[in-house]
Amino acid sequence: MTQNTSDKVLVGTIAGAFGVQGDVRIKSFCSFAPDIFGYALTDESDTRSIEMVLVQQIKNGFAAQVEGVVTKEDADALRGIDLFATREQLPQADDDEFYYADLIGLAVFDTGGTELGTVKHVMDHGAGDLLEVQGPKLKDTVLVPFTKAAVPTVDVTGGRVVIDPPEGLF
């Protein structure tokens, strides 16, 4: 599997309706969450432009008005739509910072040089990021803490990460 070279980056998702006036709940994945309202957004297939205006900050996200959405039913129909911005709209990542999209598909090696699989997904559940690793010799996917100790090397240009997994993880 090769590194993800898409010019689109996932920056948020529509989590469903907020209230009865057609507003939607927005979950932002931006490091400064309100930045999502400054990007020209599309859905994953680029078939729909999503123009929205911030209404208010709410618990775990924002309430927003989306152009053309006027009822709760319209808002509910948008639940689960991922929001993408083009890479050129986003700020350059600092050293030791990575966009999740750039990690997906990277080859995963242990510190001895043995290939273990590829990064299938990157998860953030609030307590820290996890790399989901899949491979032909793995019965199930494996979750690796995305910390400097467990993942000492990330080489996006070279298409690989080196992990030092906790004992017994693989």
C-alpha positions as CSV (number, residue, x, y, z in Angstrom):
1,M,0.0,0.0,0.0
2,T,1.3,3.5,-0.8
3,Q,1.1,6.7,1.1
4,N,-2.0,8.8,0.7
5,T,-1.2,11.6,-1.7
6,S,-4.7,13.1,-1.9
7,D,-5.0,16.8,-2.2
8,K,-8.0,16.7,0.2
9,V,-7.7,16.5,4.0
10,L,-10.5,15.5,6.3
11,V,-11.1,18.5,8.6
12,G,-14.4,17.7,10.2
13,T,-17.8,15.9,10.1
14,I,-21.5,16.7,10.3
15,A,-22.7,15.0,13.4
16,G,-26.5,15.6,12.8
17,A,-29.1,18.1,13.5
18,F,-28.9,20.7,16.3
19,G,-32.3,22.0,17.3
20,V,-35.4,22.2,15.0
21,Q,-34.4,25.2,12.8
22,G,-32.1,23.2,10.4
23,D,-28.8,23.9,12.2
24,V,-26.2,21.1,12.2
25,R,-23.7,19.9,14.7
26,I,-20.1,20.1,13.4
27,K,-17.1,18.2,14.8
28,S,-13.9,19.9,13.8
29,F,-10.7,18.0,13.5
30,C,-8.6,21.2,13.1
31,S,-5.9,21.9,15.8
32,F,-7.7,25.3,16.3
33,A,-11.3,24.0,16.0
34,P,-12.9,27.2,14.7
35,D,-10.6,27.2,11.7
36,I,-13.0,24.8,9.9
37,F,-15.2,27.8,9.2
38,G,-12.5,29.5,7.1
39,Y,-12.1,26.7,4.6
40,A,-13.9,26.0,1.3
41,L,-15.4,22.6,2.2
42,T,-16.6,19.7,0.1
43,D,-17.8,16.2,0.7
44,E,-15.5,13.2,0.1
45,S,-16.5,12.8,-3.6
46,D,-16.2,16.5,-4.3
47,T,-19.8,16.5,-5.6
48,R,-21.1,18.8,-3.0
49,S,-19.8,22.2,-1.8
50,I,-20.6,22.7,1.9
51,E,-21.0,26.3,2.8
52,M,-21.7,26.9,6.4
53,V,-21.8,29.7,9.0
54,L,-21.0,29.4,12.7
55,V,-24.0,29.8,14.9
56,Q,-22.5,29.0,18.3
57,Q,-20.0,26.8,20.1
58,I,-21.7,23.8,21.8
59,K,-20.4,20.9,23.8
60,N,-18.0,18.8,21.7
61,G,-18.3,21.1,18.6
62,F,-20.3,23.8,17.0
63,A,-23.7,24.5,15.7
64,A,-23.8,25.9,12.2
65,Q,-26.1,26.8,9.4
66,V,-25.5,25.1,6.1
67,E,-26.6,26.7,2.9
68,G,-29.9,25.2,1.6
69,V,-30.7,23.4,4.9
70,V,-33.8,24.8,6.5
71,T,-35.5,21.9,8.5
72,K,-34.4,19.4,11.1
73,E,-35.0,16.7,8.6
74,D,-32.7,18.3,6.1
75,A,-30.0,18.6,8.8
76,D,-30.5,15.0,9.9
77,A,-30.0,13.9,6.3
78,L,-26.5,15.3,6.4
79,R,-25.4,13.3,9.5
80,G,-22.1,11.5,8.8
81,I,-21.0,13.6,5.9
82,D,-17.2,14.2,6.2
83,L,-15.9,17.6,5.5
84,F,-12.8,18.1,3.4
85,A,-10.5,21.0,2.6
86,T,-7.8,21.1,-0.1
87,R,-4.3,20.7,1.1
88,E,-3.3,24.1,-0.2
89,Q,-5.8,25.8,2.2
90,L,-4.2,24.2,5.2
91,P,-1.2,25.5,7.1
92,Q,2.1,23.7,6.7
93,A,2.6,21.1,9.5
94,D,5.4,21.8,11.9
95,D,8.3,19.4,12.5
96,D,7.0,16.3,14.3
97,E,3.4,17.2,13.3
98,F,1.5,15.3,10.7
99,Y,-1.9,15.3,9.0
100,Y,-3.6,12.0,9.6
101,A,-4.2,11.7,5.8
102,D,-0.4,11.6,5.3
103,L,0.1,8.7,7.7
104,I,-2.6,6.4,6.2
105,G,-1.0,3.9,3.9
106,L,2.6,4.2,5.3
107,A,4.5,1.0,5.7
108,V,5.1,0.0,9.4
109,F,8.4,-1.5,10.5
110,D,9.6,-2.6,13.9
111,T,13.0,-1.3,15.2
112,G,14.7,-4.4,13.9
113,G,13.6,-3.6,10.3
114,T,10.8,-6.2,10.0
115,E,7.8,-5.0,8.1
116,L,4.7,-5.5,10.2
117,G,2.0,-4.0,7.9
118,T,0.6,-0.6,7.0
119,V,-1.2,2.2,8.8
120,K,-4.9,1.7,8.1
121,H,-6.3,4.5,10.2
122,V,-5.4,7.1,12.7
123,M,-7.7,7.5,15.7
124,D,-8.1,10.3,18.3
125,H,-10.3,9.4,21.2
126,G,-9.2,12.3,23.4
127,A,-6.6,10.5,25.4
128,G,-4.0,10.4,22.6
129,D,-3.7,9.3,19.0
130,L,-3.6,5.7,18.0
131,L,-2.3,4.2,14.7
132,E,-4.4,1.2,13.5
133,V,-2.0,-1.2,11.8
134,Q,-3.1,-3.9,9.4
135,G,-0.9,-6.6,7.9
136,P,-1.1,-10.0,6.2
137,K,0.5,-11.8,9.2
138,L,-1.9,-10.1,11.7
139,K,-5.1,-11.8,12.7
140,D,-6.8,-8.5,13.6
141,T,-5.7,-4.9,13.3
142,V,-3.4,-3.7,16.0
143,L,-3.7,-0.3,17.8
144,V,-0.3,1.4,18.5
145,P,-0.1,4.5,20.7
146,F,1.1,7.4,18.5
147,T,3.7,8.6,21.0
148,K,7.4,9.4,20.5
149,A,8.2,6.3,22.6
150,A,6.1,3.8,20.6
151,V,6.6,5.5,17.2
152,P,10.1,7.0,17.2
153,T,10.4,7.5,13.5
154,V,7.9,8.9,11.0
155,D,9.2,9.3,7.4
156,V,6.3,10.5,5.3
157,T,8.6,11.2,2.3
158,G,10.0,7.7,2.6
159,G,6.6,6.2,3.1
160,R,7.3,4.5,6.4
161,V,7.0,4.6,10.2
162,V,9.2,2.7,12.6
163,I,7.5,1.5,15.8
164,D,8.8,0.2,19.1
165,P,5.6,-1.5,20.3
166,P,4.9,-2.5,23.9
167,E,5.9,-6.1,24.6
168,G,3.3,-8.6,23.3
169,L,1.4,-6.2,21.1
170,F,2.4,-8.0,17.8
